[in-house]
Amino acid sequence: MRILTKAELTSKSILLSRDHLKKKSTNYRNNTQPSNYVVLTFIFISIKKTHFNE
């Protein structure tokens, strides 16, 4: 088994999380708005950016 580089690991995790979000949004589309996930991801990204800028 080949050791993955950091870039490959991050791209893999991004793809996995994207698939997970797609599944979740399709599951919850009937009960809740998918916009909730968009808002959550934006909040998460902004927190990450501010954390790394310090």
HELIX and SHEET records of a PDB file:
HELIX    1   1 LYS A    6  TYR A   28  1                                  23    
HELIX    2   2 SER A   35  ASN A   53  1                                  19    
END                                                                             
